[in-house]
């Protein structure tokens, strides 16, 4: 109940940032679900006119349920705002995402967004990324073993992510597998970002470095704190 209070608070706050006529990236996960539901309420109550671009089939299904019109990514060159959750957030607004195995699509959406708003509860804030969460890496199934060897060479303990209620690996919307790379510490996020992308057989990974513009953090009492990155990397609506 306390987590739901936090998620509901940040979802409502994030939905309030969306303006009429905007193209909105819709993230995946239980926290962003509250934002999608809040957008649906605004559409019904206020006549808000938006189009959403989902980051996963799950986000698309939820958006349809709440009557949010959708626009595929094909043909779009930018989004006005993207709303999404995170598994870890550091003091510099860097993130680890991917517990829901949708981080590759989420990163595409985040990069296209002029404003990337991240919704979390206070438990997701850490002093340094990798403190409690591995870095998810999306890989070609045929390349899983050599990718895991390469990750070990970078100092990680790689573990193939397996399904909870099925036999075999977790399969992403792209038909690929997830390897969770556990690090004892990440000394240089930017260097690791590049190194992971350079591994043959890797599509993308769950480090989001320098991408978030806003962090909205909810607490168990249903309150929230909204932080805006001062060195805004993109044009951000000040409202």
Secondary structure, 3 states (H helix, E strand, C coil): CHHHHHHHHHHHHHHCCCCCCCEEEECCCHHHHHHHHHHHHHHHHHCCCCEEEECCHHHHHHHHHCCCCECCCCCCCCECEEEEECCEECCCCCEECCCCCCHHHHHHHHHHECCEEEEEEHHHECCCCCCCCCEEEEECHHHHHHHHHHHHHCCCEEEECECCCCCCECECCCCCEEEEEECCCCCCHHHHHHHHHCCCCEEEECEECCCCCEEEEECCCCCEEEEECCCCCCCCCCC
